Each structure stands twice: as structure tokens, then as C-alpha cells.
Amino acid sequence: WPGLAKRVKPSTAPPFDFHMTLKVSDSVLNTRPFQEGLVSNALEVLLDALCPYSYSVAFPELSLPVVVALRKFTKDQQVGRFRKQAKQLLEKIEENATWIEGKRAGVDFSPKDAEKIATFLSKEKQAGVHSPLARYSLTMKAQLEKQRRKLAPQVADHGGEEEEEEEEEEEEEKKKTKRKKDSPRKRARDRGKEGEQLEEKEKEKEKKRAKKTKATRTLEGENLPQAPRELPDIPDDVGD
């Protein structure tokens, strides 16, 4: 998972227990408790899947894809504790495969002998001889069960806080979704309002220009020189 390569976020939450969790919020994914729980549970699931076949004559071949994946994980993983956990499981799987190869080296049947294949290592099972992987599984199960009992009260106390956080995040997501849905209509309304405002401004400017033009024409009319009055005719004998 690419998230394991990212820098973890500080968190005061207790170790994560996947057995009591159905889903988590995005804010939890990069926290240390979640990543530790994720790796631990993934390795536990691999162990549970392979353990029933730990006595099988075909175990080396069945476990090969898991061995390849764990080798790649231990090589690429930068977190030391995760690399250590994966390497420990890898060593036990390889040890079990070597044990099976040693046991089947001395058999006198071929792969087509189904009855003899079905009874392979049956004596060891009846005698209570555990395979290397079965011994490791018993040890790990006891440790994990002890950790879960120890963490159960902490997880229960912290559960209410996580539920509140998840509810808040869900509410925030709903608000974001609503904003995204409403944004085209809102933008259209905003554009309509802007257009109306611009139209009003243009009308105001037009009114101002009209008033100014009218005032200018009025002033020009008042300042025009008036035609001189016609003087009455003066008789020629007035001066005499």
C-alpha cells in the first residue's frame, strides 16, 4: 500500500484494532496506530491462510507467491518495525517449506498417488508434532490475544471520540458535496447579479452624461452674444 511510504501523522489514539472496526475516515489512514494495525493484521491473515497447509506435501509451491511478495515488501519497506515483522513471518514460511521438502524427499509415491498424499505426515499430526509454521502461529496468536485484551478498554474509551470525529467528517463531506452541486447555479445567479449591477451602473452613467450635456447646452445658450437693438433714426436737424 503506497500510504505506508508516507510520513505518519502524530496521534494520541491507542493501537488500532481491526477486529472492532468496520470503516475509518481518511484522516486516520496515515496515523501510526492505523498503519501498525494494518501491517500486523495483514501478516496475521497470511499466517492464518498458510497455516492449515503447513503439513501439506505441496506447501513449498503453495507458499511461493507469498514468499515472493514478502521478500519484495522487506526489501522496499523503509519502516524498520514493519520490515522486521514481515521478515519474521517470511523466515517461518521458508523454514516450514524446507521442513516439508526434507520430509517428502524420502517418500516412495508420486504426485498421482492421491491416497498416499492425503496421509502425508499424518503420523506427525497424530503424535502432536507441530510444523514450524504451526508453532509460530500458536506463539503469535497468544501474543496477539494478550495485546487485544490489554487494549480493549482503551479502544472502548476511544471509540466514542472516533465516532464523533467520523460524524463531523461525514457532515463536512456532505457540505462540500452540496457546495459543489450548488456552485453552478450559484455562479449563474452571481453572473446575473453582476450583469444587473453593470446595467444599473451604465444607466447611471448615461443619466449623468445626459444631465451634463443638458447643463452644458444651457450654459452655452446663456453666454451667446445677443443681437444689438436697432437704434431709432435720428433726424438730421437734431444737432442744429
SULSUL-V141380 format. One line per field, one symbol per residue. burial: + if it has 9 or more other ideal C-beta (glycine too) atoms within 8 Angstrom, else -. A space follows every 50 residues. Layout:
burial=???
This chain:
burial=---+---+----+-+++----------+-++++++++++++-++-++--+ +-+++++-++-++--++--++-++--+----++-+++-++-++++++-++ +-++--+--------++--+----+-----++++++++-+---+--++-- ++-++--++--+--++--+------------------------------- ----------------------------------------
